[in-house]
Amino acid sequence: MTRPKILVVGAGFAGVGCVRRLERRLTEREAQISLLSPFSYQLYLPLLPQVAAGVLTPQSVALSLRRSKRHRTRIIPGGAVGVDTKAKVCLVRTISGEIIDEPYDHLVLAPGSVTRTFDIPGLSEHARGMKTLAEAAYIRDHVIAQLDLADASQDDAERAARLCFVVVGGGYAGTETAACLQRLTHNAVQRYPRLDPALIRWHLVDLAPKLMPELGDKLGAAALDILRRRGIEVSLGVSVASVDAEAVTLTDGRVLPSRTLIWTAGVAASPLIGTLGAETNRGRLVVGPDMVVPGLDGVHALGDAAAVPDLAKNEEGAICPPTAQHAMRQGKQVADNLVATLRGEQTYPYHHRDLGLVVDLGGRDAVSKPLGIELHGMPAQAVARAYHWAALRTNVAKARVMTNWLLNAVAGDDFVRTGFLSSRSGTLADFEYTDAYLTPDQVRAHTAALRAQVSPGP
């Protein structure tokens, strides 16, 4: 008897959580499990700002997909570029550039998200993102390069521009990125005797009226106070009007001479969702409480790419925010529902209890809200790092992260450029790959062509 084929798209928190649960609960005779990912690791995204700041090495937050005790899942090295839901085929662009078809009986869509951008002149050409491991490494190289170039420059205006850094986005990613990198430059400038520390300026810009409103007024104000005491200039209710190679123009009319714009203004669902032709909510695929896509046989969606109803809130139309906490839990629930479906048992809706929020601002600074308890300072830092450490999937990753934290606490930061910038600029246009996906018509045409290749002749 042919075993049902379960194809999981995406190796983020949702996809890996789903696969690990399936491996534990299903026998080999019950189903074939495949995981589609362009990389052979799961990225622990919340710690990415610490990679950019050099506190953690890139390898510490890249959790190998092959460090599994079961080794039952087939890992397909590539990215989904389209789905033919009628033919039950996922079109895959492999890492060698070839497009192949991958049939499925049950499809789990967890492709995650991409950086949300707007039609701002110069944004994709000059801004840098913080969504991938490569982007974090490039940002670190870029920031240290600005210090080197400013130190070598004889022009006062150029030196000031290179030492002006702009971060857009007052959410967790932007706030942590600005805080960690400001701490890096503050410590690094001591190694540059020709540079005046007062010349280094960090700007955090966000269109929202409050910084991290999810934390509440008290903790949000505490985080804002920490940033401003460090010298970070926080501008709320303001965004970017345009950007070029030498300056960032804000919507309030200010022009900031700068060679660095780091864009973290939210996320948008993977463009793969647009190839299905299904109903969306704010760009995310509409699903039921059990994370099944209505009208699409055998298709589940979860994580950042799905508008999963938030049953914990007594609000009509409330959906779960795109956080790692939700993605991990949704992955387990989808796996349980798939197991129940294969065994003819009852499936259940996704329901969660919020564990709280943690924000690591580097050094001894943090704000946290575990289980509704508001903390800041060292207690918040301890909770934040304990939460992240416990959430790391492998013991190897836990050992690496703890070693990096201890080494940084004892020896301090290092300021080494690795040389990435000698070959690429490392901007949003280099890493997002949003033009790699197929339209629904192209998906159908590819599926028909692939079928014709394998069909017997007359």
N, C-alpha and C positions, 0 to 999 in steps of 0.2 A: 504494500500500500504506500502511495506517495505521501510523504510527510508535508503538512502545511508549511509554507514559507513565510516567515515573519521578517520583514525588512525594516530596520530602524534607521532613519535618516538623521544624522547629526550626533556628534560625540560630546555634547555639552553635558550639563548637569542632568537634564531631562532624559536624553538618549542613553547615557551610560547608566543612570539609575534604573531605567527600564530594562536594559540588557542584563544587568547584574541580577535583578529580581527574576527575570525569565530563566536565567541559567540555574538559579537556585531551585526554582519551583517546577520546571519542566524537565522531563527525561528526554534523552536524545530521540527516542521513538515518537515523541509527541509533536515535535516541530523542528524545522531548520531555522536557525537564527543568524541573520546577517546584519552587520553594522557598517553603514556607509559614512566615511569621513575622509577629507583630504589630508588629514594629519593623523599620525599614529599615537596621538596623546589627547587626553582631556585637559583643557586649560582651566586652572582654578582662577577664574577671572577676578574675584574680589581682591586678590593680592597683587594684581598687575601694577598698581601705582608703586608698590615697594620694589618691584623689578625695575621700573623706570628710574627709581631713586638709587638703585644699586644695593639696597638692603638685602634683597633676595636675588639669587642667580636665576636665570631663565629656566634652567633645568628643574629647579625646586618646585615650580608651579605647573610644569608639564608632566602630567601623570600618565605613564605609559598604558596604552590599551592592552598591551600583551602581558602585563603583569597580573594575569588571572590564574587562579588555581585550577579552573575548570577547562579553559582553552577550548570551549565549545563553539564560540561565536566566530563566524567567518568575517574577517575585516576586509572591506572593499576600499582600496585607496583612491578616492575620487569624491566628486561633489555632484549632488543631484541638480540637474538643470531643467527638469520638466517631469511631469507625471501624466500618463494617460490612464485616467481612472476607469474608463470603460474596458480597456484592454488589460488593466491591472499590470501595468509596466511602468517602471521608473527609469528615466533616461539619465545616464551617468556619464559625466566627463571625467575620465581617469586622470591621474597625475601626469600621464604621458600625452594627454590631449585628445585621446581617442574617445568617441561617444559610443557607449554600449547600452544595451537594454538589460534591465534587471527585473524579472517577473516577481510578483508577490501574491500571496493570498491575504495577508494582513500587513498593512503599511502603517508605521508609526512615524509621523512627521514631527521631528524636533530639530529643525534646521537653525533655530536660534534667530538672531537679529543682526542687523548691520547698523552702523552709525547713522543717526537721523540727520540729514542735511537739508538745507533750504537753498533756494535760488538766489544765493548771495554772490555777487561778482568776486571771482578769485578764490572762493572757498576751497573747492576740490583741488585746485592747483597749489595752494600755499598752506592750507591747514594740515595739521597732523592729528591723527586719531589715537585712541587708547582702547582699542577693541581686541587686538591680537597681540600675541607674544612678540612678533616681529616689530610691531609699532612701538611697543614699550622699549625694546632694545634700540630702535632708531631714535626715539625721543631722548633717551639717555645720552647717546652719542651726540645728538644735535645740541642739547643744552650744554654739555661740557665743551663742545666745539665753539659755542658762542663765548664762553669764558676765555678759551685759548685765543680766539681771534680778537676779542676785545683787549686782552692783555698785550697782544702784538701790534694793535692799531695805534697810529699816531694822530688819528682824527677824533676829536672829542665827540662829534655828533655820531659818528659810526660806533664809537665805543658805547655811548648811551643807548643807541638802538639795539645793539647786540645784547645788552644787559637788561632789556625790557622784555618780559615774558607775559603773554596773555593766555589765560585759560577760560574757555567759554563753557558754562554749565555748572549750576549750583547744586546738582544732585550729589550722590555718593561718589561717583567716579571723578567728577570735576573737583569736588572739594578735597578728596583724598589726594588726587594728583597734584593740585596746587600746593597742598600742605607738605607732601613728601618731597617734591622737587624744590620748593623754597628752602626747605631744611638742607637739602643737598647743596644748593648754591651758597647758602649761608656758611656752611662748613667748608666748602671748597675755596671760597674767596680768601680764606686765611693762607692758602698756598700760592696766592697771586699777589705778591707785595706791591705790584704796580697798579692794582685796581683798588679803587675806593669802594668799600662795602656799601656806602650810601647810594652808589649808582645802580645797584641791583634793585629792580622794581618788579614785583609780581602783581598782576591784575587778575581778579576772578570776577567774571561778568556773567550775569544771568538775567533773563527777561522776567522771571518770577519775582514777586514782591518780597519773598522770604527765602532764606537759605535752608535747604533740606526741610521743607514743611512737615514731612512724615515724622520727624523727631519731636514735633510739638514746639510751642513757643519758647519754653524754658531752655531746652537743650539746643534748639536752633540758635538761640541768642548766645548760649555758651560757646558753641562752635564758631559763631561769627566773631565773638570777642577774642577767642584764641588766635584766629587768623589775623585779625587787625593788630593784636599785640605783637605778632611776629613781623608786622610791616606789610602784609598782603593787603592791597587796596581792593575792597569788595564793592562792586557796583551792581545794585539790584534794579530791576525794571529797565535794564539796558541790554541791547544785543549788538551784533556786528552788522554794519551797513555794507562794508566792502573790505577787501584785504588784497594787498599786493606784496611784492617781494620785500618792500621796505617799510610798510606801515599798515596798521589796523585802524579803520575808521569805525567809530561807534555810532549808534543811532541817536545819541544825544549831541552829536556834532564833534566830539573830541577825536583827535587824530593822534594815535600813539605810535611814534616811530619804533618799530619792532621787527625783528626777524623771526619771531616765534609765536605762532598761534596754535594752541592745542584745543581741539574741538571735542567736547564731551557732552553736547547738548541733547542727550537722550538717544533712544534707539528706535528703530523701525523693524518690523517683521522682515524676515528674509524674502527677497524678491521671488523665491521659489513659490511662495503662496499665490502669487499672481498668475502662475501658469495653470492652476487648477480650474479657474473659472468658477469658483465657489464663492458663497457669501462671506464677506469680511466685515469686521467691526474695528474701525480705526486702523485698518491695514492688517489686522490679525484675523486668522481664520475662525469663523464662527463654529463653535462646537457645543454639544450638550453637556450637562453636568458630568456625564461619564466619559467625556472627551472624545466621543464619536462624532465624526463630521456628518451632518444630516445629508442624506441623498447620495453619499459616496460609499459604496459597499466595501467594507473591510478597512476603512481609513480612520485612524485616530490622529489627533493633533494635540500638542501640549507645549508648555514652555513659552518662550517669548513670541513664538509664531502663532499662538492660539489665544482666542478670547475665551478663556475658561471662566464660567460663571463662578462668582465668589459667594458661596452659600453661607459663609460666616458673617456676611454683612446683610443687614435687613434693608437693603436698598435694591429697588428694581433696576435691572440692567447692570449691576455691579460686576466687574470682571477682575480677576486676579492680576496684580501688577507683575511686570516682567522681572522677577527676582530669582536668585539662585535657590532661595529657601522654597519657593513654590515649585520651581522646576524639578528639584530633587524628589519632592513628595509626589508630584504629578507623575513622574516616571514610574515610581513604585505602584501607584494606583492603576495606571494604564496596563502595566505588566500583570497585576492581579486580575484585571478585567479580561485581558487576553487569555489568561489561563482558564478563567471561568467560562469564557466563550468556547474554547476548545473542548472543555469537559462538559459542556451543556449545563453549566451552573449559573447562578444569578450574578449579575454585575452590579457595581455600586458607584454612586456619584463621588466626586472629589470634594472633600470637606477638610478644612485645616484649622489648626489653632496657631495663632501668630506667636512666634517665639521672641519677637522683638527685633531691634536693630542695633548694629554696631558700626561705628565709624572710627577708623584708625587714622589719626592725623600726624603720625610719626613721632619719634622720640618718646616722651612721656605724656603726650597729649592725645586724648580720645574722648568721644562722647558715646554713650551706649544706653540702650533702653531694653534690657533683657526682661521679658515677662512683665513689661510695664513699669519696671523700676528704673528711675532716671539716675544715671551715673556720669561723672566726668572726671578727668585727671587720671591718676594711676589706677584706681579701681576699674574705670571704664576701659583703660588700656589692657588690663589683665583679662577682663571679660572678652574683649574683642579678639585678642590673640588666642585665648583659650578656645573660643568658638571656631575660629578659622583652623586652628591646629587640629581640633577634633573632627572637623568636616573634611579634612584631607583624606582621600580614599585609600592610600597605601601607606604602610609603615615606612617605606623608603622615603616618600615625600615628607612625612612627618619628621623623620630624622634630619633630612636636608634643611627644611625650614627652621627647625629649632636650632640647628647648628649655625645657620646664617644669622638668626636673631642674636644668638649669644656672641658670635664673632663680631657682629656690628656693634653690640653694646660695649664690648671690650676694646676693640681696635678702631672703631669709628668707620666713617665712610672712606671709600677709595674713589679716585677721580680719573679712571682710565677710560680712554676712548678705544673701542674695539675695531674701528675702521669701516663700519657699515656704510657710512655716508660717502665713501669714495666712489661707490658705484651707483647708488640710487638716492633720490631726495627724501624718500620716506613719507610722502604726503598721502592724504586720503585717496587720491586717484591711484596710488600705487598698490593699495591693499584691499579695497572694498570689493572689487570684481563684480560690481552690480550690473555690468553689461554682459555677463557670461550666461544669462538664462535665456531660455527659449520661450516664444509666445505659444499659446495653446494650439494655433494652426501649425507651427513648426513642430510641436510635440507630436501631433497626429501624423504629420508627413514623415517624420523620422520613424515612428512606430510602423507605419505602412511599409516604408522602405526596408526596415530591418526584417519584417515578416516576409517580404518578397524575396529577400536573400536566402532565407532558410526554407521557403516553400519548394516542393518538388516540381520539376519541369513537367510539361505536358507528355 
